[in-house]
Amino acid sequence: MTISDEISIIANQLANQGRTPTVALIKGKLSQPTPLPRIISVLKSWQHEPDFIKAKNDVIGASEQEVTVPENEELSKLITQAILPLQQELAEVKALLEQLMSKHK
């Protein structure tokens, strides 16, 4: 989310509450320090959009979470498939090592 988006979101939230968005109110709610000229510039071009009150990333993040779950499951399966032969090989190496150790005793 850009700082312009965040400023617009805060302005919309304030307007939805019946408050007039001001530079001071917006500056106090921003997540990061922002120069006053930037806030003023965005606020001058801002138009009230009552539905634009959440970050675009929140919406994108929700859809990414839905997509990420199958990817994680697929990744887990791939890791399991890669590890299984290694575990079997390790078991064989241990067995051979035990045989060698028992012969030297």
C-alpha positions as CSV (number, residue, x, y, z in Angstrom):
1,M,0.0,0.0,0.0
2,T,1.4,3.4,-0.9
3,I,1.4,6.3,1.5
4,S,-1.2,8.0,-0.8
5,D,-3.5,5.0,-0.4
6,E,-3.1,5.2,3.4
7,I,-3.9,8.9,3.4
8,S,-7.0,8.3,1.3
9,I,-8.1,5.4,3.5
10,I,-7.8,7.5,6.6
11,A,-9.6,10.5,5.0
12,N,-12.4,8.1,4.0
13,Q,-12.6,6.6,7.5
14,L,-12.8,10.1,9.0
15,A,-15.5,11.2,6.5
16,N,-17.5,8.1,7.1
17,Q,-17.5,9.0,10.8
18,G,-18.8,12.5,9.9
19,R,-15.5,14.2,10.6
20,T,-13.7,16.5,8.2
21,P,-10.3,15.0,7.2
22,T,-7.6,17.5,8.2
23,V,-3.9,17.3,7.7
24,A,-3.4,17.1,11.5
25,L,-5.9,14.3,11.9
26,I,-4.4,12.3,9.1
27,K,-0.8,12.9,10.2
28,G,-1.7,11.6,13.6
29,K,-3.1,8.3,12.2
30,L,-0.4,7.5,9.6
31,S,1.7,4.4,10.2
32,Q,4.9,6.2,9.1
33,P,6.3,9.7,9.2
34,T,5.1,11.6,6.1
35,P,6.1,15.1,5.0
36,L,3.2,17.6,5.3
37,P,3.4,18.6,1.6
38,R,2.7,15.0,0.7
39,I,-0.4,14.8,3.0
40,I,-1.6,18.2,1.7
41,S,-1.2,17.1,-2.0
42,V,-3.1,13.9,-1.5
43,L,-5.8,15.5,0.6
44,K,-6.3,18.3,-2.1
45,S,-7.0,15.6,-4.8
46,W,-8.9,13.3,-2.4
47,Q,-12.6,12.6,-3.0
48,H,-14.7,10.8,-0.6
49,E,-15.1,7.1,-1.5
50,P,-17.1,5.5,1.4
51,D,-16.1,2.0,0.5
52,F,-12.3,2.7,0.2
53,I,-11.5,2.2,3.9
54,K,-9.3,-0.9,3.8
55,A,-5.8,-1.3,2.4
56,K,-5.7,-2.9,-1.0
57,N,-3.1,-5.3,0.5
58,D,-5.7,-6.6,3.0
59,V,-7.9,-7.7,0.1
60,I,-4.9,-9.1,-1.8
61,G,-3.6,-10.7,1.4
62,A,-6.9,-12.6,1.9
63,S,-6.9,-14.0,-1.6
64,E,-3.2,-14.9,-1.3
65,Q,-3.8,-16.8,1.9
66,E,-6.4,-18.9,0.0
67,V,-3.9,-19.6,-2.7
68,T,-0.9,-20.2,-0.4
69,V,-2.5,-23.1,1.5
70,P,-2.5,-25.5,-1.5
71,E,1.1,-24.3,-2.4
72,N,2.2,-25.1,1.1
73,E,0.6,-28.5,1.0
74,E,2.2,-29.2,-2.4
75,L,5.6,-28.0,-1.1
76,S,5.1,-30.3,2.0
77,K,4.5,-33.2,-0.3
78,L,7.6,-32.4,-2.4
79,I,9.7,-32.2,0.7
80,T,8.4,-35.5,2.0
81,Q,9.1,-37.1,-1.3
82,A,12.6,-35.8,-1.3
83,I,13.3,-36.8,2.4
84,L,11.8,-40.3,2.2
85,P,14.6,-41.7,0.0
86,L,17.2,-40.0,2.2
87,Q,15.8,-41.5,5.3
88,Q,15.9,-45.0,3.7
89,E,19.5,-44.4,2.6
90,L,20.4,-43.3,6.0
91,A,18.9,-46.4,7.5
92,E,20.9,-48.5,5.1
93,V,24.1,-46.7,6.0
94,K,23.4,-47.1,9.7
95,A,22.8,-50.9,9.2
96,L,26.1,-51.2,7.3
97,L,27.9,-49.2,10.0
98,E,26.5,-51.5,12.7
99,Q,27.6,-54.5,10.7
100,L,31.2,-53.1,10.4
101,M,31.3,-52.2,14.0
102,S,30.2,-55.7,15.1
103,K,32.9,-57.3,12.9
104,H,35.6,-55.2,14.6
105,K,34.6,-56.3,18.1
